């Protein structure tokens, strides 16, 4: 399969793609599986907390 070159191509491939299989999930380095909306939302909360703490550490106004 050739590389996707446009957003339209990506959208068309996604539209035609088969549904994900049971094992077609993101697995984080710590072994957690992002296999549901709730798992993805929890992970995004964690990512946001990390970004916020890093931004606070790099704040030049401190």
Residue frames as a rotation matrix with the C-alpha (Angstrom) as fourth column:
UNK 1
0.584 0.811 0.000 0.00
0.811 -0.584 0.000 0.00
0.000 0.000 -1.000 0.00
UNK 2
-0.204 -0.669 0.715 1.35
0.622 -0.652 -0.433 3.43
0.756 0.356 0.549 -0.89
UNK 3
-0.748 -0.169 -0.642 1.80
0.633 -0.472 -0.613 6.28
-0.200 -0.865 0.460 1.57
UNK 4
0.423 0.906 -0.008 -1.08
0.897 -0.420 -0.136 8.67
-0.127 0.050 -0.991 2.18
UNK 5
-0.599 -0.703 0.384 -0.36
0.770 -0.638 0.034 12.10
0.221 0.316 0.923 0.73
UNK 6
-0.633 0.450 0.630 -3.48
-0.296 -0.892 0.341 14.10
0.716 0.030 0.698 1.55
UNK 7
-0.765 0.463 0.447 -6.09
-0.484 0.044 -0.874 14.32
-0.424 -0.885 0.191 4.27
UNK 8
0.190 0.876 -0.443 -8.68
-0.971 0.101 -0.217 13.30
-0.146 0.471 0.870 1.69
UNK 9
-0.082 -0.318 -0.945 -6.74
-0.499 0.834 -0.237 10.10
0.863 0.452 -0.227 0.94
UNK 10
-0.955 -0.292 0.042 -6.51
-0.166 0.414 -0.895 9.31
0.244 -0.862 -0.444 4.64
UNK 11
-0.412 0.881 0.231 -10.23
-0.738 -0.174 -0.652 9.92
-0.534 -0.440 0.722 5.13
UNK 12
0.312 0.527 -0.790 -11.08
-0.903 0.423 -0.075 7.65
0.295 0.737 0.608 2.19
UNK 13
-0.438 -0.536 -0.722 -8.83
-0.258 0.844 -0.470 4.85
0.861 -0.019 -0.508 3.47
UNK 14
-0.954 0.114 0.278 -10.34
-0.265 0.120 -0.957 5.12
-0.142 -0.986 -0.084 6.94
UNK 15
-0.078 0.989 -0.123 -13.86
-0.941 -0.114 -0.319 5.04
-0.330 0.091 0.940 5.47
UNK 16
0.400 0.201 -0.894 -13.05
-0.708 0.687 -0.162 1.84
0.582 0.698 0.418 3.58
UNK 17
-0.635 -0.772 0.011 -11.06
-0.588 0.474 -0.655 0.18
0.500 -0.423 -0.756 6.38
UNK 18
0.032 0.564 -0.825 -12.33
0.309 0.780 0.545 -2.85
0.951 -0.272 -0.149 8.21
UNK 19
0.819 0.262 0.510 -13.18
-0.383 -0.413 0.827 -2.42
0.427 -0.872 -0.238 11.89
UNK 20
-0.167 -0.939 0.300 -10.26
-0.909 0.028 -0.416 -2.90
0.383 -0.342 -0.858 14.30
UNK 21
0.077 0.102 -0.992 -9.58
0.106 0.988 0.110 -6.39
0.991 -0.114 0.065 15.56
UNK 22
0.897 0.323 -0.302 -9.66
0.287 0.095 0.953 -7.28
0.337 -0.942 -0.007 19.26
UNK 23
0.368 -0.842 -0.395 -5.88
0.821 0.095 0.563 -6.86
-0.436 -0.532 0.726 19.53
UNK 24
-0.136 -0.365 0.921 -5.70
0.798 -0.591 -0.117 -3.68
0.587 0.719 0.372 17.43
UNK 25
0.911 0.399 -0.108 -5.16
0.368 -0.664 0.650 -1.25
0.188 -0.632 -0.752 20.31
UNK 26
0.252 -0.821 0.512 -2.49
-0.400 -0.571 -0.717 1.13
0.881 -0.024 -0.472 21.52
UNK 27
0.743 -0.145 -0.654 -0.33
0.609 0.552 0.570 -0.38
0.278 -0.821 0.498 24.26
UNK 28
0.816 -0.420 0.397 1.65
-0.484 -0.872 0.073 2.09
0.316 -0.252 -0.915 26.37
UNK 29
-0.095 -0.967 -0.238 5.22
-0.472 0.254 -0.844 1.48
0.877 0.033 -0.480 27.49
UNK 30
-0.620 -0.109 0.777 3.93
-0.782 0.165 -0.601 0.56
-0.063 -0.980 -0.187 30.96
UNK 31
-0.983 0.181 0.043 1.71
0.185 0.972 0.143 -2.16
-0.016 0.148 -0.989 29.43
UNK 32
-0.343 0.914 -0.215 -1.61
0.010 -0.225 -0.974 -0.36
-0.939 -0.336 0.069 29.74
UNK 33
-0.667 0.229 0.709 -3.99
0.742 0.288 0.606 -0.90
-0.065 0.930 -0.362 26.83
UNK 34
-0.679 0.501 -0.536 -5.88
-0.404 -0.866 -0.296 2.07
-0.613 0.015 0.790 25.42
UNK 35
-0.950 0.297 0.099 -8.83
0.292 0.723 0.626 -0.04
0.114 0.624 -0.773 24.33
UNK 36
0.043 0.994 -0.100 -11.81
0.998 -0.039 0.040 2.11
0.035 -0.101 -0.994 25.23
UNK 37
0.298 0.162 0.941 -12.97
0.299 -0.952 0.069 5.69
0.906 0.261 -0.332 25.22
UNK 38
0.986 0.129 0.110 -12.57
-0.068 -0.295 0.953 5.80
0.155 -0.947 -0.282 29.00
UNK 39
0.480 -0.877 -0.033 -8.99
0.741 0.385 0.550 4.50
-0.470 -0.288 0.834 28.86
UNK 40
-0.109 -0.496 0.862 -8.13
0.864 -0.476 -0.165 7.11
0.492 0.726 0.480 26.22
UNK 41
0.587 0.397 0.705 -9.71
0.049 -0.887 0.459 9.90
0.808 -0.235 -0.540 28.27
UNK 42
0.949 -0.276 -0.154 -7.80
0.185 0.087 0.979 8.85
-0.257 -0.957 0.134 31.41
UNK 43
0.131 -0.951 0.280 -4.52
0.958 0.194 0.210 8.73
-0.254 0.241 0.937 29.48
UNK 44
0.033 -0.074 0.997 -5.19
0.601 -0.795 -0.079 12.21
0.799 0.601 0.018 28.04
UNK 45
0.930 0.276 0.242 -5.79
-0.045 -0.569 0.821 13.54
0.364 -0.775 -0.517 31.57
UNK 46
0.645 -0.755 -0.116 -2.39
0.524 0.327 0.786 12.13
-0.556 -0.568 0.607 32.57
UNK 47
-0.080 -0.669 0.739 -0.69
0.980 -0.189 -0.065 13.63
0.183 0.719 0.671 29.51
UNK 48
0.442 0.325 0.836 -2.25
0.260 -0.938 0.227 17.03
0.858 0.117 -0.499 30.27
UNK 49
0.994 -0.085 -0.070 -1.03
0.052 -0.195 0.979 16.86
-0.097 -0.977 -0.190 33.88
UNK 50
0.262 -0.956 0.132 2.51
0.843 0.293 0.452 16.07
-0.471 -0.007 0.882 32.72
UNK 51
-0.082 -0.259 0.962 2.47
0.809 -0.581 -0.087 18.95
0.582 0.771 0.257 30.24
UNK 52
0.756 0.433 0.491 1.13
0.075 -0.803 0.592 21.34
0.650 -0.410 -0.639 32.86
UNK 53
0.861 -0.467 -0.201 3.80
0.258 0.061 0.964 20.38
-0.438 -0.882 0.173 35.39
UNK 54
-0.011 -0.896 0.443 6.57
0.972 0.094 0.214 20.68
-0.234 0.433 0.871 32.79
UNK 55
0.178 0.144 0.973 5.29
0.550 -0.835 0.023 24.10
0.816 0.531 -0.228 31.73
UNK 56
0.972 0.202 0.117 5.29
0.008 -0.530 0.848 25.22
0.233 -0.824 -0.517 35.38
UNK 57
0.534 -0.838 -0.111 8.88
0.601 0.284 0.747 24.05
-0.594 -0.466 0.656 35.80
UNK 58
-0.326 -0.678 0.659 9.94
0.945 -0.215 0.247 26.02
-0.026 0.704 0.710 32.72
UNK 59
0.707 0.665 0.241 8.00
0.660 -0.743 0.115 29.18
0.255 0.077 -0.964 33.61
UNK 60
-0.285 -0.901 0.327 10.49
0.686 -0.430 -0.587 32.10
0.670 0.057 0.740 33.43
UNK 61
0.033 0.392 0.919 8.26
-0.325 -0.866 0.381 34.22
0.945 -0.311 0.099 35.74
UNK 62
0.773 0.227 -0.592 8.97
0.405 0.543 0.736 32.04
0.489 -0.808 0.328 38.77
